[in-house]
Amino acid sequence: MAGLAMVLFVALFAFGANYFGWEDPGGKVSLSLFASFLFGIIAGYRVNK
């Protein structure tokens, strides 16, 4: 499951702007994608302990 999440994150991070058509000149969308992925990892780690 973690591998699938990683692949989807990389695909969305790399090709999301082309696929969904958003413009990200300041990098805010990319930053929010990265932050949500990081917080998901942290939340998943805390649930497993």
N, CA, C and O of each residue as an XYZ file, in Angstrom:
196
protein
N       0.818     -1.185      0.000
C       0.000      0.000      0.000
C       0.868      1.256      0.000
O       0.547      2.240     -0.667
N       1.952      1.217      0.741
C       2.847      2.375      0.784
C       3.488      2.618     -0.583
O       3.698      3.765     -0.979
N       3.793      1.553     -1.292
C       4.376      1.693     -2.623
C       3.412      2.357     -3.598
O       3.808      3.201     -4.401
N       2.151      1.970     -3.519
C       1.133      2.578     -4.373
C       0.978      4.062     -4.053
O       0.862      4.889     -4.957
N       0.977      4.390     -2.772
C       0.872      5.793     -2.375
C       2.068      6.587     -2.878
O       1.915      7.727     -3.316
N       3.249      6.002     -2.820
C       4.455      6.685     -3.291
C       4.388      6.930     -4.795
O       4.727      8.016     -5.265
N       3.958      5.940     -5.538
C       3.854      6.085     -6.992
C       2.823      7.149     -7.354
O       3.067      7.975     -8.233
N       1.678      7.134     -6.685
C       0.650      8.140     -6.963
C       1.131      9.537     -6.603
O       0.847     10.494     -7.323
N       1.855      9.666     -5.498
C       2.377     10.967     -5.106
C       3.367     11.492     -6.142
O       3.285     12.653     -6.544
N       4.287     10.660     -6.568
C       5.284     11.091     -7.546
C       4.612     11.462     -8.862
O       4.979     12.459     -9.484
N       3.641     10.676     -9.289
C       2.935     10.981    -10.533
C       2.165     12.299    -10.419
O       2.190     13.111    -11.343
N       1.490     12.511     -9.304
C       0.742     13.753     -9.121
C       1.674     14.940     -9.002
O       1.396     16.006     -9.550
N       2.774     14.769     -8.294
C       3.740     15.845     -8.108
C       4.398     16.217     -9.438
O       4.602     17.396     -9.725
N       4.725     15.215    -10.241
C       5.447     15.461    -11.492
C       4.524     15.876    -12.642
O       4.864     16.774    -13.412
N       3.371     15.237    -12.764
C       2.526     15.437    -13.933
C       1.156     16.016    -13.612
O       0.333     16.162    -14.516
N       0.885     16.350    -12.359
C      -0.435     16.843    -11.969
C      -0.817     18.148    -12.627
O      -1.972     18.341    -13.006
N       0.146     19.053    -12.768
C      -0.156     20.352    -13.383
C      -0.592     20.181    -14.838
O      -1.512     20.859    -15.295
N       0.055     19.289    -15.554
C      -0.332     19.033    -16.952
C      -1.680     18.324    -17.040
O      -2.501     18.639    -17.900
N      -1.898     17.368    -16.146
C      -3.123     16.563    -16.194
C      -4.345     17.355    -15.744
O      -5.384     17.323    -16.404
N      -4.226     18.072    -14.616
C      -5.361     18.805    -14.073
C      -5.415     20.259    -14.536
O      -6.451     20.910    -14.398
N      -4.325     20.772    -15.080
C      -4.317     22.096    -15.650
C      -4.126     23.228    -14.659
O      -4.462     24.370    -14.970
N      -3.603     22.952    -13.488
C      -3.377     24.052    -12.551
C      -2.061     24.742    -12.856
O      -1.131     24.138    -13.391
N      -2.002     26.014    -12.506
C      -0.774     26.781    -12.674
C      -0.178     27.006    -11.290
O      -0.887     27.350    -10.345
N       1.119     26.810    -11.185
C       1.786     26.855     -9.884
C       3.084     27.654     -9.977
O       4.161     27.100     -9.762
N       2.998     28.948    -10.294
C       4.236     29.721    -10.435
C       4.980     29.909     -9.118
O       6.207     30.007     -9.118
N       4.267     29.962     -8.002
C       4.917     30.164     -6.701
C       5.277     28.871     -5.999
O       5.947     28.899     -4.967
N       4.849     27.744     -6.531
C       5.155     26.457     -5.925
C       4.264     26.093     -4.752
O       4.592     25.174     -4.001
N       3.145     26.787     -4.570
C       2.280     26.532     -3.415
C       1.525     25.214     -3.535
O       1.318     24.527     -2.534
N       1.117     24.859     -4.732
C       0.418     23.584     -4.909
C       1.384     22.435     -4.665
O       1.025     21.458     -4.007
N       2.591     22.535     -5.179
C       3.587     21.489     -4.959
C       3.941     21.378     -3.486
O       4.110     20.273     -2.971
N       4.056     22.510     -2.804
C       4.350     22.491     -1.377
C       3.221     21.843     -0.594
O       3.479     21.074      0.332
N       1.977     22.137     -0.945
C       0.852     21.533     -0.235
C       0.756     20.037     -0.501
O       0.400     19.276      0.399
N       1.067     19.601     -1.720
C       1.098     18.166     -2.009
C       2.164     17.463     -1.179
O       1.918     16.396     -0.617
N       3.339     18.059     -1.105
C       4.420     17.472     -0.325
C       4.068     17.437      1.161
O       4.315     16.438      1.836
N       3.488     18.534      1.670
C       3.125     18.589      3.092
C       2.059     17.552      3.425
O       2.146     16.891      4.461
N       1.057     17.399      2.567
C       0.010     16.409      2.842
C       0.574     14.989      2.798
O       0.157     14.140      3.586
N       1.504     14.721      1.900
C       2.127     13.407      1.848
C       2.948     13.163      3.108
O       2.891     12.078      3.687
N       3.715     14.169      3.536
C       4.525     14.042      4.739
C       3.656     13.838      5.981
O       3.965     12.994      6.823
N       2.575     14.605      6.097
C       1.673     14.445      7.243
C       0.972     13.094      7.211
O       0.692     12.523      8.265
N       0.687     12.580      6.037
C       0.117     11.241      5.918
C       1.070     10.167      6.398
O       0.653      9.204      7.041
N       2.343     10.326      6.091
C       3.353      9.384      6.580
C       3.423      9.430      8.097
O       3.468      8.391      8.755
N       3.433     10.638      8.649
C       3.509     10.793     10.103
C       2.275     10.193     10.775
O       2.398      9.483     11.773
N       1.102     10.470     10.243
C      -0.128      9.935     10.827
C      -0.167      8.411     10.720
O      -0.582      7.736     11.661
N       0.255      7.875      9.600
C       0.292      6.428      9.435
C       1.285      5.760     10.360
O       1.038      4.657     10.849
N       2.391      6.406     10.602
C       3.404      5.866     11.510
C       2.877      5.846     12.935
O       3.096      4.880     13.666
N       2.184      6.905     13.333
C       1.671      7.005     14.695
C       0.545      5.999     14.930
O       0.389      5.511     16.049
N      -0.244      5.677     13.900
C      -1.333      4.719     14.042
C      -0.764      3.323     14.224
O      -1.317      2.535     14.991
N       0.312      2.998     13.547
C       0.893      1.658     13.627
C       1.600      1.386     14.958
O       1.797      0.222     15.307
N       1.973      2.379     15.681
C       2.688      2.166     16.951
C       1.761      1.904     18.071
O       2.202      1.705     19.203
